[in-house]
Amino acid sequence: MRYGTPFRPAHRATADGGLVLLVRGIGSGGQHRPPPAPPLPRTRRPPARRRAAPRPSVEPQRAVLWLTQGLAGVILLGLALTIGFLVLSSDRHQPTSVITTAPGLFTADELRPAGASGAYRVEMRQSGADCREATTGQLGAVLMSHGCSSVERAGLTAPYPGGYLVTAGAFTLADAGAAAEVDDLVRGLVETGDGGFTTIPAGRGGDPSTAQVGWHVRGNYLLYCVITRPGGALVPDGDPYAARITADLVDTHLGESRPAPPQPPGVLADS
């Protein structure tokens, strides 16, 4: 066995001065190398998650929408309640301007108005829907234009000396407003002779220019009387019996039979 010093290229000095023997493998014509280190495990980084864009918050928008709808509902409810209150209040305080039912004015053969000195004898009765039959001149057209729907009248004999003959009656107009307008128009027509009231029987008392006419409005009624004397004798304006007859029939009998509707507070009733 031979010992020798290895060739210089075959050894390398270590840090402490020793030798590290490099061993070459002996084999069948090849060299022996240490097995390769196992491969490091490959790790796979998960893909980066995409961050979704933040959604705009809808809660505030819903709250505003609900609040708006709620306010609109409250406003509509308030308007409905206010309108209902006004309608009920108007109906409660508005006077009834039309009297729809009324008994006959001249059902008895005699009338005894309170304060009269005797009984008025009913000679003839008449009623109808054509108000023009009880008028002359332009008065019929005026009444019809204000909704006149009927007239009821009678021919009577007054209980006073002088043989006064009277035609008294009532026209039913559309409402109290229409009656008030007619009240303002009658005077002008009567004074100018452009309109007036007929008597029953027709021509009773002679010339209408000698008669005296009285009228009054109560509610939606125009109450009137035409006072004549036998033979067409004049009934002067200051005739005391004519004034008494007008008070008995127009103010008392007709006025009580066709009372004025109730008036709202602060409004004076017709006298």
Backbone bond lengths (Angstrom), bond angles and torsions (degrees), N, CA, C in turn:
res aa  C-N    CA-C-N  psi(-1)  N-CA   C-N-CA  omega(-1)  CA-C   N-CA-C  phi
1 M - - - 1.481 - - 1.509 107.47 -
2 R 1.271 114.15 133.58 1.447 118.01 -176.09 1.512 108.54 -107.66
3 Y 1.264 115.97 142.66 1.445 124.74 174.79 1.494 109.12 -116.30
4 G 1.209 116.96 141.28 1.456 118.74 178.14 1.512 110.21 -157.93
5 T 1.216 112.73 171.57 1.483 119.12 178.58 1.510 108.30 -86.16
6 P 1.262 118.14 129.14 1.476 119.45 -178.74 1.514 110.76 -68.18
7 F 1.283 111.54 155.93 1.470 116.08 177.65 1.523 109.94 -60.25
8 R 1.325 111.80 152.26 1.483 117.45 -175.64 1.500 111.76 -60.53
9 P 1.315 117.36 -41.69 1.459 114.94 -177.87 1.505 113.23 -66.00
10 A 1.333 117.32 -11.54 1.438 120.29 -174.14 1.505 113.24 -88.84
11 H 1.319 120.85 -6.42 1.472 119.94 178.87 1.501 108.56 -133.94
12 R 1.316 115.39 161.31 1.465 122.04 -176.75 1.499 107.56 -139.35
13 A 1.242 115.85 140.17 1.462 120.48 -177.62 1.525 108.20 -75.36
14 T 1.276 114.07 142.04 1.461 120.08 176.04 1.495 109.15 -95.15
15 A 1.265 115.85 176.55 1.456 119.42 -176.66 1.508 111.32 -68.82
16 D 1.379 118.85 -25.20 1.471 119.59 -177.66 1.502 111.40 -103.09
17 G 1.280 114.75 13.25 1.464 118.25 174.88 1.487 113.74 91.75
18 G 1.375 119.82 -6.05 1.443 122.19 179.90 1.504 111.10 -80.17
19 L 1.271 113.67 -179.83 1.456 119.49 179.56 1.507 109.48 -113.12
20 V 1.257 112.85 143.61 1.473 119.31 172.76 1.503 105.88 -113.36
21 L 1.298 113.11 118.73 1.451 118.95 -176.92 1.509 108.92 -82.74
22 L 1.251 113.98 125.03 1.458 119.94 176.12 1.505 107.33 -91.80
23 V 1.258 116.80 117.87 1.461 121.11 -175.53 1.509 108.21 -98.78
24 R 1.229 116.87 129.37 1.454 122.80 174.44 1.509 108.00 -99.61
25 G 1.241 115.81 135.02 1.445 118.10 -179.82 1.516 110.58 -71.81
26 I 1.327 114.08 149.05 1.453 119.53 176.78 1.510 105.95 -111.70
27 G 1.185 116.95 123.14 1.449 119.01 179.69 1.489 109.05 -154.00
28 S 1.307 111.14 -161.49 1.442 115.65 -176.67 1.506 109.70 -83.25
29 G 1.258 110.91 81.30 1.453 119.31 173.91 1.508 113.59 72.00
30 G 1.322 121.19 3.95 1.495 120.01 179.80 1.486 111.80 -128.35
31 Q 1.196 116.57 178.72 1.464 123.48 -179.31 1.508 109.28 -106.27
32 H 1.283 117.44 147.56 1.481 123.29 177.30 1.517 109.46 -96.14
33 R 1.313 115.13 119.40 1.480 120.86 179.87 1.521 109.38 -112.01
34 P 1.283 114.39 147.05 1.483 116.84 178.21 1.536 109.08 -64.54
35 P 1.320 115.80 145.57 1.481 119.39 -178.47 1.525 110.08 -60.10
36 P 1.300 114.58 145.56 1.490 117.03 -179.64 1.520 111.52 -67.22
37 A 1.257 114.04 149.60 1.488 120.08 179.67 1.521 108.92 -65.03
38 P 1.292 114.99 140.86 1.487 117.36 179.18 1.524 110.00 -60.95
39 P 1.329 115.01 145.59 1.484 117.97 -178.98 1.517 111.04 -65.55
40 L 1.265 111.94 142.21 1.473 117.67 177.77 1.530 109.53 -67.53
41 P 1.291 114.49 139.26 1.478 115.83 179.00 1.524 110.45 -62.52
42 R 1.303 113.44 137.86 1.463 118.67 -179.03 1.527 108.77 -90.59
43 T 1.225 111.83 124.14 1.478 116.88 178.70 1.522 109.22 -99.05
44 R 1.326 113.79 142.41 1.456 119.79 -178.10 1.521 108.81 -111.53
45 R 1.298 113.41 117.35 1.467 117.29 179.08 1.532 109.05 -76.60
46 P 1.304 115.03 127.97 1.475 116.87 179.89 1.522 110.04 -61.97
47 P 1.327 114.28 144.86 1.477 116.73 -178.80 1.522 110.52 -61.40
48 A 1.272 113.06 144.96 1.478 118.80 -179.11 1.525 109.37 -64.85
49 R 1.332 114.73 128.09 1.470 119.58 179.30 1.519 109.59 -72.98
50 R 1.321 110.91 134.43 1.457 116.54 179.32 1.503 109.66 -77.30
51 R 1.244 113.94 127.30 1.468 118.52 178.23 1.526 109.02 -82.09
52 A 1.351 113.94 120.70 1.464 118.58 -179.62 1.522 109.97 -68.71
53 A 1.301 112.47 145.90 1.466 117.42 177.99 1.521 109.18 -65.01
54 P 1.280 118.08 136.12 1.472 120.20 -178.41 1.521 111.15 -60.84
55 R 1.360 114.88 133.47 1.466 120.36 177.23 1.517 110.35 -76.11
56 P 1.314 114.76 141.93 1.474 115.86 175.08 1.529 109.40 -68.53
57 S 1.244 115.33 137.97 1.465 120.63 -178.45 1.519 109.81 -68.68
58 V 1.358 116.14 129.41 1.467 120.94 -180.00 1.512 112.01 -98.73
59 E 1.308 117.29 -11.54 1.463 118.59 -177.50 1.531 112.54 -60.24
60 P 1.331 119.23 -47.02 1.471 117.67 177.83 1.523 112.78 -60.06
61 Q 1.355 116.97 -38.40 1.459 118.98 179.47 1.520 110.87 -64.76
62 R 1.337 116.81 -42.35 1.461 119.33 177.83 1.519 111.07 -62.62
63 A 1.309 116.16 -40.15 1.463 119.17 -179.84 1.524 111.24 -62.49
64 V 1.343 115.87 -41.96 1.466 119.47 179.00 1.524 110.24 -65.13
65 L 1.358 116.05 -41.14 1.464 119.58 179.74 1.520 111.16 -62.95
66 W 1.340 116.06 -46.28 1.471 119.01 179.35 1.527 111.17 -62.11
67 L 1.325 115.77 -40.78 1.461 119.28 -179.81 1.527 110.98 -63.80
68 T 1.355 115.97 -42.03 1.467 119.43 179.13 1.521 111.29 -63.60
69 Q 1.346 116.33 -44.79 1.463 119.46 179.43 1.519 111.11 -63.92
70 G 1.332 115.90 -38.92 1.457 118.60 178.67 1.515 112.63 -64.09
71 L 1.346 116.61 -43.03 1.466 119.97 178.33 1.525 111.11 -63.86
72 A 1.343 116.56 -40.49 1.467 119.17 178.48 1.521 111.20 -62.29
73 G 1.341 116.29 -41.38 1.459 119.24 177.77 1.511 112.59 -63.53
74 V 1.327 116.38 -40.82 1.469 119.66 179.03 1.528 110.83 -64.62
75 I 1.349 116.56 -40.97 1.471 119.91 179.45 1.518 111.06 -63.48
76 L 1.357 116.88 -45.29 1.469 119.83 179.43 1.517 111.37 -62.93
77 L 1.326 116.24 -41.39 1.463 119.32 178.53 1.520 110.68 -63.24
78 G 1.344 116.68 -41.17 1.457 120.08 178.61 1.518 112.26 -63.01
79 L 1.354 116.38 -41.29 1.460 119.62 177.76 1.521 111.63 -63.27
80 A 1.350 115.93 -43.14 1.464 118.90 -179.99 1.519 111.24 -62.80
81 L 1.334 117.09 -43.19 1.459 120.20 179.23 1.526 111.56 -64.73
82 T 1.342 116.09 -40.09 1.469 119.56 179.54 1.520 111.68 -64.26
83 I 1.344 116.55 -44.72 1.460 119.93 179.39 1.521 110.83 -63.22
84 G 1.348 116.05 -43.24 1.459 118.98 178.24 1.516 112.43 -61.54
85 F 1.341 115.43 -40.41 1.471 118.77 179.11 1.523 111.05 -64.47
86 L 1.351 116.45 -42.25 1.464 119.46 -179.46 1.526 111.45 -64.99
87 V 1.346 115.89 -40.04 1.464 118.93 179.57 1.519 110.88 -64.37
88 L 1.354 116.01 -46.17 1.463 119.29 179.53 1.520 111.45 -64.24
89 S 1.341 115.57 -39.25 1.463 118.64 179.89 1.520 110.80 -66.27
90 S 1.349 116.34 -39.88 1.464 119.33 178.97 1.521 111.16 -64.82
91 D 1.351 115.72 -42.34 1.458 118.67 179.29 1.517 111.49 -65.82
92 R 1.337 115.90 -33.13 1.453 119.01 -177.06 1.511 111.90 -72.06
93 H 1.347 117.07 -36.75 1.459 119.91 -174.65 1.516 114.22 -99.71
94 Q 1.323 117.44 -9.87 1.458 118.77 -178.81 1.523 109.39 -80.32
95 P 1.312 117.37 127.95 1.462 119.05 -179.55 1.522 111.06 -70.04
96 T 1.309 115.00 148.94 1.448 119.93 175.32 1.517 108.12 -73.47
97 S 1.334 116.34 115.80 1.459 120.09 -172.43 1.519 112.54 -93.16
98 V 1.335 118.14 -13.21 1.454 120.24 -178.01 1.520 109.05 -123.09
99 I 1.313 116.44 126.21 1.464 121.53 175.63 1.518 106.63 -94.40
100 T 1.332 116.63 112.48 1.459 120.01 -170.70 1.526 112.51 -86.15
101 T 1.300 118.04 -26.81 1.464 120.13 179.89 1.515 109.36 -122.66
102 A 1.284 116.35 137.85 1.461 120.57 179.78 1.514 108.56 -154.32
103 P 1.325 117.43 138.29 1.460 120.03 178.20 1.520 110.46 -72.52
104 G 1.332 115.78 166.89 1.451 120.73 178.42 1.520 111.27 -62.94
105 L 1.309 115.05 143.01 1.462 119.99 -176.61 1.531 112.29 -82.39
106 F 1.326 116.38 -28.33 1.466 119.53 -172.63 1.535 110.09 -131.87
107 T 1.302 116.20 54.85 1.468 120.01 -178.07 1.529 112.48 -78.77
108 A 1.310 117.39 -30.54 1.471 120.68 -178.41 1.524 110.77 -88.34
109 D 1.313 115.60 162.02 1.465 120.41 178.18 1.524 111.75 -78.29
110 E 1.316 116.01 -18.36 1.469 120.72 178.43 1.528 109.76 -136.57
111 L 1.299 115.16 146.71 1.465 121.76 176.42 1.519 108.88 -116.82
112 R 1.299 116.72 135.06 1.467 121.47 177.47 1.538 108.73 -127.46
113 P 1.311 117.98 76.96 1.468 120.06 177.95 1.525 110.27 -61.36
114 A 1.319 115.56 148.54 1.463 120.52 178.63 1.528 109.51 -59.99
115 G 1.326 116.81 128.46 1.457 121.87 179.16 1.502 114.32 94.38
116 A 1.333 118.20 -11.13 1.471 120.23 179.71 1.526 109.36 -73.35
117 S 1.302 115.33 149.17 1.469 119.30 -178.78 1.523 112.59 -79.93
118 G 1.299 117.32 -9.57 1.465 121.18 179.16 1.514 109.72 -168.19
119 A 1.327 115.18 -168.32 1.465 121.20 -176.66 1.522 110.73 -95.03
120 Y 1.311 115.48 141.61 1.469 122.26 172.19 1.539 107.08 -88.96
121 R 1.303 116.37 125.70 1.459 120.16 179.93 1.528 109.38 -89.35
122 V 1.347 115.41 126.65 1.474 121.17 179.83 1.524 108.14 -84.81
123 E 1.328 116.73 115.67 1.460 122.81 -178.19 1.526 112.30 -93.12
124 M 1.335 116.84 -32.77 1.466 120.54 -174.34 1.523 109.38 -157.31
125 R 1.305 115.44 143.67 1.480 121.65 177.69 1.523 109.60 -122.98
126 Q 1.330 114.67 149.73 1.470 119.04 178.00 1.529 108.93 -157.91
127 S 1.338 115.66 140.37 1.472 121.05 175.58 1.521 108.38 -147.42
128 G 1.327 116.60 154.57 1.463 120.71 -179.67 1.512 111.51 -174.60
129 A 1.337 114.35 171.61 1.462 120.35 -178.54 1.519 113.14 -92.55
130 D 1.323 117.23 -15.60 1.466 120.80 179.69 1.532 108.72 -92.37
131 C 1.330 114.98 100.51 1.466 119.57 -176.70 1.518 112.47 -66.84
132 R 1.325 117.66 -19.85 1.463 120.33 -177.64 1.532 112.19 -68.94
133 E 1.333 117.03 -23.08 1.456 119.94 -179.86 1.526 112.21 -64.31
134 A 1.338 116.57 -24.15 1.467 120.18 -177.58 1.514 112.16 -99.53
135 T 1.333 117.81 12.67 1.466 120.75 -175.71 1.516 110.76 -131.22
136 T 1.320 114.37 168.93 1.469 121.43 173.84 1.523 108.70 -128.11
137 G 1.307 116.20 157.55 1.460 121.03 175.44 1.520 112.70 62.50
138 Q 1.317 114.51 -138.62 1.464 121.12 -173.58 1.530 114.03 -83.60
139 L 1.314 117.04 -7.87 1.467 118.75 -175.37 1.530 112.16 -63.97
140 G 1.334 117.39 -37.40 1.463 119.74 179.78 1.515 112.30 -59.29
141 A 1.338 117.21 -44.89 1.470 120.81 179.17 1.522 111.17 -65.11
142 V 1.327 116.51 -37.19 1.473 120.13 178.11 1.527 110.40 -63.37
143 L 1.325 116.20 -44.55 1.465 119.59 180.00 1.535 111.06 -64.22
144 M 1.314 117.54 -44.76 1.463 120.77 -179.09 1.519 111.50 -63.60
145 S 1.332 117.00 -36.43 1.470 119.82 178.72 1.519 112.27 -69.96
146 H 1.321 117.04 -14.65 1.469 121.14 177.30 1.525 111.69 -107.29
147 G 1.322 114.82 24.23 1.461 119.97 171.40 1.510 115.72 78.64
148 C 1.306 118.40 27.14 1.468 119.75 179.41 1.527 108.97 -65.74
149 S 1.326 116.52 125.54 1.461 121.10 -175.21 1.517 113.40 -112.97
150 S 1.328 118.85 -17.54 1.460 120.27 -179.80 1.515 110.09 -165.70
151 V 1.316 114.33 161.00 1.453 121.32 175.29 1.524 107.56 -140.36
152 E 1.309 116.81 140.20 1.470 123.17 176.58 1.524 107.57 -131.36
153 R 1.323 116.53 128.93 1.459 119.37 -174.64 1.535 110.38 -150.32
154 A 1.322 113.28 169.25 1.465 119.41 -179.73 1.517 109.50 -151.68
155 G 1.357 115.36 152.04 1.454 121.24 172.30 1.528 108.84 -99.20
156 L 1.328 116.94 126.99 1.462 121.44 -173.98 1.527 111.11 -129.50
157 T 1.318 114.74 160.20 1.458 122.19 171.41 1.526 108.34 -111.65
158 A 1.325 116.65 126.37 1.471 121.33 -175.81 1.529 110.87 -78.56
159 P 1.343 118.72 151.98 1.468 122.38 -178.65 1.526 113.50 -86.97
160 Y 1.344 117.73 27.76 1.460 120.33 -177.29 1.528 110.27 -114.92
161 P 1.308 116.34 155.40 1.476 119.80 178.94 1.532 110.79 -59.62
162 G 1.301 115.94 145.49 1.461 120.97 178.37 1.494 113.06 110.27
163 G 1.354 117.45 -7.76 1.467 119.39 176.67 1.521 113.59 66.77
164 Y 1.319 117.42 41.44 1.476 120.42 -178.40 1.529 110.45 -66.03
165 L 1.301 114.15 131.76 1.463 122.05 176.63 1.534 108.34 -107.28
166 V 1.323 116.01 137.19 1.469 119.89 -172.79 1.527 109.82 -132.13
167 T 1.327 115.45 136.76 1.472 121.93 166.30 1.524 106.24 -113.97
168 A 1.339 116.49 119.26 1.472 121.15 -177.37 1.521 109.30 -127.82
169 G 1.325 116.01 149.63 1.460 118.70 179.55 1.516 112.82 -174.89
170 A 1.338 114.21 -172.85 1.468 121.28 -177.12 1.525 109.71 -142.32
171 F 1.323 116.63 132.80 1.466 123.95 172.43 1.529 108.48 -98.43
172 T 1.319 116.38 133.74 1.470 120.99 176.51 1.517 108.94 -95.90
173 L 1.331 116.60 115.55 1.469 122.13 -178.17 1.522 110.42 -103.00
174 A 1.332 115.70 176.03 1.466 120.37 -172.28 1.515 112.36 -61.91
175 D 1.319 116.58 -45.76 1.457 120.48 -178.97 1.524 108.29 -162.38
176 A 1.335 114.96 -179.25 1.463 119.41 -177.22 1.526 111.35 -64.67
177 G 1.329 117.22 -34.18 1.461 119.92 178.47 1.515 112.27 -64.40
178 A 1.336 115.91 -42.14 1.455 119.69 178.40 1.524 110.81 -64.67
179 A 1.333 116.42 -40.29 1.464 119.83 179.04 1.525 111.16 -63.75
180 A 1.332 116.86 -39.46 1.464 120.08 179.03 1.526 111.31 -64.05
181 E 1.323 117.38 -38.36 1.458 120.06 178.28 1.534 110.79 -66.68
182 V 1.321 116.42 -41.07 1.462 119.77 178.36 1.526 110.45 -63.83
183 D 1.322 116.46 -38.59 1.457 120.79 179.63 1.530 111.18 -55.84
184 D 1.328 116.50 -37.98 1.465 120.19 179.85 1.531 112.08 -73.48
185 L 1.343 116.92 -24.80 1.462 120.09 -175.05 1.533 112.85 -89.88
186 V 1.333 116.60 -27.13 1.463 119.53 -174.38 1.531 111.34 -60.53
187 R 1.316 117.43 -44.77 1.460 120.48 -175.84 1.529 111.12 -57.59
188 G 1.317 116.40 -46.28 1.458 118.42 -179.02 1.510 111.92 -62.87
189 L 1.330 117.79 -40.28 1.457 120.69 -179.81 1.528 111.63 -68.04
190 V 1.331 116.70 -41.70 1.468 120.33 -178.79 1.526 110.83 -68.40
191 E 1.315 116.81 -44.09 1.465 119.79 -177.00 1.518 112.44 -67.36
192 T 1.309 118.21 -34.13 1.463 121.01 179.73 1.524 112.84 -87.92
193 G 1.341 116.58 -10.08 1.458 120.17 -177.67 1.512 113.36 79.81
194 D 1.353 117.65 10.64 1.469 120.67 -179.28 1.526 112.45 -83.10
195 G 1.298 117.73 -7.25 1.458 120.72 178.96 1.506 110.10 -170.25
196 G 1.333 115.94 155.67 1.455 119.80 179.14 1.513 111.18 -173.86
197 F 1.346 116.12 -162.20 1.458 122.87 -176.72 1.527 109.09 -115.39
198 T 1.320 115.78 141.87 1.457 120.65 176.84 1.527 110.29 -85.84
199 T 1.306 115.53 164.33 1.463 120.73 177.20 1.527 109.62 -108.20
200 I 1.333 115.98 158.95 1.464 120.71 171.72 1.535 108.33 -127.40
201 P 1.300 114.23 132.82 1.475 128.57 -10.11 1.528 111.38 -57.53
202 A 1.328 115.56 159.93 1.460 120.58 -178.33 1.515 110.23 -60.15
203 G 1.315 116.67 137.97 1.452 122.42 178.97 1.511 113.65 78.81
204 R 1.307 117.00 8.91 1.466 119.14 -179.29 1.526 109.21 -66.35
205 G 1.273 117.80 122.98 1.453 121.15 179.14 1.496 113.95 94.58
206 G 1.325 117.08 0.19 1.460 118.54 174.42 1.517 113.29 81.65
207 D 1.318 114.74 -140.71 1.468 122.31 -174.61 1.528 110.28 -63.12
208 P 1.390 118.15 123.95 1.465 120.23 179.23 1.521 113.40 -60.96
209 S 1.324 117.66 -23.95 1.467 119.27 -178.45 1.524 112.13 -68.16
210 T 1.330 116.94 -16.49 1.467 119.39 178.32 1.524 112.40 -92.00
211 A 1.327 117.19 -4.57 1.468 121.35 -177.12 1.521 110.16 -85.35
212 Q 1.297 112.85 166.91 1.464 120.11 172.54 1.529 108.67 -119.12
213 V 1.336 116.09 135.75 1.462 121.85 -175.15 1.524 109.39 -117.13
214 G 1.310 115.40 134.70 1.471 120.85 173.67 1.517 109.43 -127.75
215 W 1.324 117.97 144.67 1.469 121.29 179.17 1.522 109.54 -150.22
216 H 1.305 113.72 162.87 1.460 120.35 -179.29 1.522 108.31 -160.66
217 V 1.318 117.64 148.49 1.470 122.89 179.12 1.520 109.10 -105.63
218 R 1.327 115.10 131.80 1.468 121.90 173.77 1.518 107.76 -133.25
219 G 1.319 116.93 113.41 1.465 119.79 -178.44 1.510 109.86 60.82
220 N 1.346 116.01 -125.95 1.465 119.82 179.26 1.528 112.09 -100.14
221 Y 1.348 116.50 25.53 1.455 121.62 179.85 1.527 111.30 -115.95
222 L 1.330 114.77 142.15 1.458 122.15 169.13 1.525 106.48 -106.22
223 L 1.320 116.73 110.81 1.463 123.10 -178.54 1.522 108.07 -98.81
224 Y 1.319 117.39 141.15 1.474 118.67 -175.16 1.522 110.59 -153.26
225 C 1.315 114.25 166.74 1.468 121.49 169.75 1.522 109.31 -152.16
226 V 1.332 115.73 147.73 1.456 123.09 176.36 1.532 106.22 -119.29
227 I 1.318 115.96 121.83 1.472 121.17 -175.12 1.526 108.81 -110.13
228 T 1.332 115.87 123.25 1.468 121.53 178.52 1.524 108.91 -128.49
229 R 1.327 113.57 172.92 1.475 120.26 176.38 1.522 108.81 -127.71
230 P 1.309 116.81 154.10 1.474 119.28 -178.93 1.531 111.10 -56.73
231 G 1.315 114.92 141.01 1.464 120.50 178.45 1.504 113.37 75.23
232 G 1.317 119.17 9.09 1.455 120.91 178.30 1.501 114.25 77.05
233 A 1.338 116.78 20.36 1.468 119.71 178.69 1.517 110.17 -61.82
234 L 1.300 116.42 144.26 1.467 122.05 -177.12 1.529 110.89 -66.28
235 V 1.299 113.53 138.44 1.468 120.87 171.18 1.524 105.74 -107.56
236 P 1.304 118.67 101.73 1.473 120.46 -174.53 1.524 111.69 -70.61
237 D 1.331 113.48 162.19 1.474 119.17 -178.00 1.526 111.81 -60.81
238 G 1.301 118.22 -37.17 1.458 120.32 -177.20 1.508 114.38 -91.00
239 D 1.322 118.01 16.42 1.460 121.16 -178.64 1.536 109.56 -64.30
240 P 1.349 118.87 119.55 1.462 120.58 -177.28 1.522 112.68 -67.86
241 Y 1.337 117.27 -32.98 1.457 119.39 179.29 1.540 110.93 -70.06
242 A 1.308 115.87 -36.32 1.466 119.17 177.43 1.534 110.81 -63.86
243 A 1.311 115.92 -40.85 1.458 119.32 176.97 1.523 111.22 -63.57
244 R 1.344 115.99 -39.15 1.461 120.24 179.18 1.529 111.30 -66.75
245 I 1.322 115.94 -42.12 1.473 119.94 178.95 1.531 110.83 -61.78
246 T 1.336 116.10 -44.08 1.466 120.06 178.95 1.528 110.81 -60.15
247 A 1.317 116.69 -42.42 1.462 120.21 179.08 1.524 111.19 -66.08
248 D 1.340 117.82 -41.52 1.468 121.25 -178.92 1.528 111.86 -63.27
249 L 1.329 115.64 -46.74 1.459 118.94 -170.86 1.531 113.29 -91.14
250 V 1.312 116.40 -49.90 1.475 118.72 -174.72 1.531 111.03 -76.04
251 D 1.322 115.87 -51.74 1.467 118.31 -175.18 1.531 112.74 -75.78
252 T 1.344 116.10 -41.38 1.468 118.56 -173.26 1.529 112.31 -91.81
253 H 1.323 117.48 -64.84 1.468 119.05 -174.28 1.532 112.25 -65.75
254 L 1.319 116.76 -58.27 1.459 119.55 -178.65 1.526 111.65 -67.68
255 G 1.337 115.88 -40.09 1.462 118.90 -178.98 1.513 113.16 -63.24
256 E 1.353 117.19 -37.19 1.457 120.13 178.50 1.525 111.74 -78.40
257 S 1.316 116.84 -28.79 1.469 120.06 177.86 1.525 111.69 -76.15
258 R 1.318 116.79 -29.52 1.471 122.28 177.76 1.523 108.29 -122.58
259 P 1.336 117.43 73.68 1.466 119.38 -175.39 1.518 111.54 -67.93
260 A 1.314 114.67 154.12 1.469 120.04 176.82 1.512 109.07 -71.45
261 P 1.351 118.69 148.00 1.457 121.40 177.27 1.513 110.56 -67.38
262 P 1.342 117.78 161.05 1.466 119.88 178.11 1.512 111.51 -61.99
263 Q 1.318 115.85 141.94 1.465 121.39 -177.80 1.528 109.70 -98.53
264 P 1.345 118.29 146.86 1.458 120.96 175.21 1.506 110.40 -67.98
265 P 1.349 117.70 159.96 1.462 119.90 179.21 1.511 111.58 -55.32
266 G 1.340 115.94 138.16 1.462 120.95 176.64 1.504 114.38 89.26
267 V 1.367 117.22 -5.49 1.467 120.18 179.82 1.514 107.54 -107.85
268 L 1.337 117.28 127.81 1.444 121.65 179.80 1.505 110.16 -80.62
269 A 1.310 116.85 136.22 1.467 121.31 177.92 1.521 109.18 -73.29
270 D 1.341 114.92 159.37 1.468 119.74 177.60 1.504 109.64 -63.24
271 S 1.309 115.10 137.23 1.464 118.81 178.54 1.508 110.77 -93.36
